[in-house]
């Protein structure tokens, strides 16, 4: 099951027009090339998971809750977006508790 953050963080190449189509495609299980999802980490010791949207089609991910908090159009953009998200969390909380910070938004 996929849960989407209320305020998704987006890379520069994703417009709000594209966003609706991307979300519908991911939820309907369509193949999405060049779309990377930034999720709250499945391992509590990590900060984020970055994966190609197509990985969410695997049965393993369909059985568990996935909290998507960001979208990017390439792996490089996903890493840059994660860097920006970590900067935001640290500036606002003075720590790296991204799970606590983003759980309020999901």
Secondary structure as GFF3:
##gff-version 3
##sequence-region A 1 106
A	DSSP	beta_strand	2	10	.	.	.	ID=ss1
A	DSSP	alpha_helix	16	27	.	.	.	ID=ss2
A	DSSP	beta_strand	36	40	.	.	.	ID=ss3
A	DSSP	beta_strand	48	52	.	.	.	ID=ss4
A	DSSP	three_ten_helix	53	57	.	.	.	ID=ss5
A	DSSP	alpha_helix	59	63	.	.	.	ID=ss6
A	DSSP	beta_strand	66	72	.	.	.	ID=ss7
A	DSSP	alpha_helix	75	93	.	.	.	ID=ss8
A	DSSP	alpha_helix	98	103	.	.	.	ID=ss9
###
